């Protein structure tokens, strides 16, 4: 379950915690991604994005909340793309047609 997102006009501390939680969760997901399922380049791309976002957060402790949300949205969009679209051999959920 995704962390509860603060209201867009809310306090920057809540936005910062939300981004930090996303980084934590995606970091764990990256650790568990199996090279047999995902391309190494895609795992590396997501891992790099998580590390870069964490570094940015460490250096930008007083950014406006909309900036934290933008960073969070960008990171989640990349994660969604990699997790859902970059599987080496996707399983077709449809059974084969009868012959």
C-alpha positions in Angstrom: 0.0 0.0 0.0 1.4 3.4 -0.9 2.1 5.9 1.8 -0.7 8.4 2.5 0.0 11.5 0.5 -0.4 14.9 2.2 -2.6 17.5 0.6 -0.9 19.5 -2.2 -1.1 22.8 -0.3 0.1 21.2 2.9 3.3 21.4 4.9 6.6 20.6 3.1 7.7 18.2 5.9 4.8 15.9 5.0 5.8 16.0 1.3 9.4 15.3 2.3 8.4 12.3 4.4 6.3 11.0 1.5 9.2 11.2 -0.9 11.5 9.6 1.7 9.1 6.7 2.1 8.8 6.2 -1.7 12.6 6.1 -1.9 12.7 3.5 0.9 10.0 1.3 -0.7 11.5 1.4 -4.2 15.0 0.8 -2.8 13.7 -2.5 -1.4 11.9 -3.4 -4.6 15.1 -2.8 -6.6 17.0 -5.1 -4.2 14.4 -7.8 -4.9 14.2 -7.4 -8.6 15.5 -10.6 -10.3 17.7 -10.4 -13.3 16.0 -13.4 -14.7 12.8 -11.4 -14.9 14.0 -7.9 -15.6 16.7 -6.6 -17.9 19.8 -5.6 -16.1 19.7 -2.1 -17.8 16.2 -1.5 -16.5 17.1 -2.6 -12.9 20.2 -0.3 -13.1 18.1 2.6 -14.5 15.6 2.3 -11.6 18.4 1.8 -9.0 20.2 4.9 -10.3 17.0 7.0 -10.2 16.4 5.9 -6.6 19.9 6.8 -5.6 19.9 10.1 -7.4 16.5 11.1 -5.8 17.8 10.1 -2.3 21.0 12.2 -2.9 18.8 15.1 -4.1 16.6 14.8 -1.0 19.6 14.8 1.3 20.8 18.0 -0.3 17.4 19.7 -0.5 15.9 19.6 3.0 14.1 22.9 2.5 12.5 22.6 -0.9 8.9 23.6 -1.5 6.4 20.7 -1.1 5.5 20.9 -4.8 9.1 20.1 -5.6 9.0 17.0 -3.4 5.8 15.8 -5.0 7.3 16.4 -8.5 10.3 14.3 -7.6 8.1 11.6 -6.1 5.8 11.6 -9.2 8.8 11.3 -11.5 10.3 8.4 -9.5 7.0 6.6 -9.3 6.4 7.0 -13.1 9.8 5.4 -13.8 9.2 2.6 -11.3 5.7 1.9 -12.8 7.2 1.8 -16.3 10.0 -0.6 -15.3 8.0 -2.9 -13.1 5.0 -3.2 -15.5 6.6 -2.9 -18.9 10.1 -4.1 -18.8 9.7 -7.8 -18.0 11.9 -10.0 -20.2 9.2 -12.6 -21.0 5.8 -11.3 -20.0 3.2 -13.9 -19.4 0.2 -13.6 -21.6 -2.8 -13.7 -19.2 -5.1 -14.9 -22.1 -5.2 -18.6 -22.7 -4.3 -19.8 -26.2 -7.3 -20.0 -28.6 -8.8 -23.4 -29.0 -7.7 -25.3 -32.1 
